[in-house]
């Protein structure tokens, strides 16, 4: 049975006061027509504004990513189906630059024996993608079969890999910098590599760091990037043995790191 899919946008200004009885700023909600999802089961991969009050969204499904462009009235004006092997790749995120739509794919390339971060670029008016490898990491330097482990854990609650193992990316608020953070193969302690690029997609620095914490007990909670100089602020959470205790459960340790070209320090 095909699922129904509804696209809606919520637009709001700065809210100075918000309570259950009082909304200081009116909220404008736009809802598209209801239509059948022909891909049966999809999950939202990204959504970006097109600069013309429209929106571009990407929906992952089992054979790739379905990309749709809606105008200000939420009418579908352009669509594209990107074929992917979702057992070994996924779209991390998307952003816009110089009227271009930029997609970043996380790909396990078995032929090249490396993990690749692939940039897909296209005009927003017509989806014709050009692709290039932004950077890559040899299989020997990171955890193999990560996506399969994460898929098993997310569906069946199985696996012992830490939740941030598959690699992620963050973009600074004004899109001046992009940071990629990748878990590195190490069974005894938590190890990561950070790669930071500027708005012209030139790498400005990379940094690897580790902590004497078992890998599966550490999770990256949040990453923020300074628009001024590309400094990365990373919030990590450690799960001690007491976290699973019935008496003392739910207690975690948090640590904030500052990472830049000169190295890492705890704040």
N, C-alpha and C positions, 0 to 999 in steps of 0.2 A: 504494500500500500504506500503510495507516494505521500510524503509529508508536505504540509503547507508551509510556506516561507513568507514572512512579512518583514519588510525593511522599514525602519523608522529612524528618524533623527530627532534628537532633543537639543534645542538651542536655548541657551540661557546666558544672561549677562552676569556681572559680579553680584553675588547675593550677600548683602550686609547682615541680614538676619533671617533665620529660617527656623520656624517652629511648626508643629502640627497644625496650629490654628492660623499661622500667618506666613505668607510667602511674599517677601519684599519685592522680588523681581518676577514678573510673569514668565512662565515657561511655554515656549512654542514647540509643539509636537507635530511633526509631519509624518504621515503614514502612507506607504505605497500600497498599490493594489496587492491583494493576496493572490499568490500563484503557487502552482505545484512545483515542488523541488524535484527536478528530473534526475538528480544524482542520488536520490533516496536518503542518504545520510551525509550531511556536511557539517563542518565546524568552521566558525569564523577565524580566518588566519590574520586578516588585517583590515583596516578601514582608514582611508586618507581623503582629505578634502582636495578637490580639483582646482581650487582657486576661483571658481565661478559659481560657488554655493552648491555645487554638486558633490557627489561622493563616489569613490571607487572602493569596492570591497573585494576581498579574496576569500573563497570558501574552499577548504580542503576536503577532499573525499578520497576514497581508497585508491584511485588511479591518478591523482594529480590535484591541481588547483583550478577552480573555476573563478574567473575574474570578470567583474561586472562594473560598468560605469553608469551611474544614474545622474540625471540632471537635477536642477533645482526643484523641479516638480516631482522628483523621484520616478521619472520615466526612464526605462532602460534604453540607453543610446548606443552602447557598445558592449560586447562580451567576447571572452576569449577563454579557451580551455587549454591549460598548460599541462601536458602529459608528464608525469613524474612517477618514479618508483618510490612510493611512500614508505616502503620498508627500509629504504636507505637514504631518503631525502625528505625535506620538508621546507616550506617557506617560513623563514624566521620572522620577517617583518617587511614593511614597505614604507617608503617616504617619497616626497617629491623634490625635484631639484631642476631649476631652469626649465620649467614646464614639461619635465619628463617624470614618468613614473618609474621608480627604482624598486625592484624586488630583490631580496637577498635570500638565496637558497643555501641550506645546509645539506651537503651531499657527501655521502661515503662512496668514493669512486674506487671500486674494486680493481679496475684495470690499471689505474695509476697507483694503486695502493696508498692512497692518501685521502684525508678529509679535506674537502674543498668548500670554500665560501664563494659562491657564484653570484655575480651581479647581473640581473636581467633588467635592461633599460628599454623604454619605449615612449613614443609620443602619447599623450593622454587622449588625443582625438581619434587616433587609430592605433590599435594594439598590434604592433609589429616589433617583436622583441629582438634585441641584440644582447648576446651573453658573453661574459668574460669572467675568468677566475680572479677574484680580488686577492686572495692568498690561500695557501694550503698548508696542511700539517701532515707529515708522514704517519702512516698507521702505527708505526713503532713508537710514536711519541704520545699517543692518546689511547683511550680505552676502546678497543674494538667491540663491535656488535652492541654498541650503546643503544641504538634505536630499538633493537629487538628487546633488550632488557627493559627499557622504559615502557615499551608497548605492553609487555607482559605484566609489569608492575601496575600500570595504570588500569589495565582491564581486569587482571586477576589478583592484584595485590601481592604479586610475587616479585622476587629479585632483591638483591642487596645493594644495587648501585645507588649512589646519592642522587637526589632529585635534579641537581643542576648539571648532570653529567653530559648532556647532549649538546651543550654549547648554546649560548644566547647572545643577543645583541641589544644595545640601547642607543638611542639617539638623543642628543642634547636638545633642550627646549627650542632653541632657534636653529637647529639643524647644522650647527657649526662643526660638530664632532660626532663620530660614531665609535662606539666601543664594542668589541667582541670579547667574550670571556669563555674560555674553553677549559674543561676539566682535563687534566693530564694523567696518564696511566701511572698509578702509584697505589698499591694495595695497603700500605702501612700508614700513609698520612694524606691529608688534603693538599692537593697541588693544582694550581691554575695558571693559565697564561692569559694575559690581557693584551689586546691589540687595539690601538687607537688610531683612527684615521681622521683627517680634516674634511672640510666640505668639498674639497676637490678630489677626495678619495685617495689621498696620499698618506701613507703611514707615517705618523710623527713619532711614535714610540711603541715598544712592546715591553712587557715585564712579566716574569714568571715568579711565583711565590708559593711557599708551602707552609703548612702548620702541622705540628705534631699531634694531629687529631685523626683518628681513623676516617677514611674517606667517606664512608656511608653515614657518618654521624654529623657531617657538616653540610649545611644548605645555604646557598646564597639567597637572601630574602629580598634585597633591593639593590639596584645600581643606579647612580645618578652621575651625570657628567657636567662639568663646568663649561659653559659656553665661552668663557674668557680664554682658557688655556688648555682645555681637554683633560683636566685633572679628573680622575675617577674616584668616587666615593662609594665604597662597597660595604653593605651591611650583611654580616654572616651570622648564622644561628647554629649553635652547637647543642647536640642532644646528649646529655650525660646519662649514665645508667639510671639515675633517679627519675628521669623523665617518664619511664615506664612503670615506676613503682605505684602501687595503689595508694600508698600513704602520701608520697611526695611527688606524684605524677604531675606532668604539665609544666615542670620547671625547666627553662632553657636558659642558655647563656648567649648574649648578643655582643658582637664586637664590630666596631666601625673602623674601616681601613681607608686611608688616603693613598692613592696610587698615582704617580706621575713619572716623567722621564728619569727622575733621579732615584726612584725606588718606591718602597712601601713603608708606611708607618701606621701604628694603631693610634686612634684618637680617643 
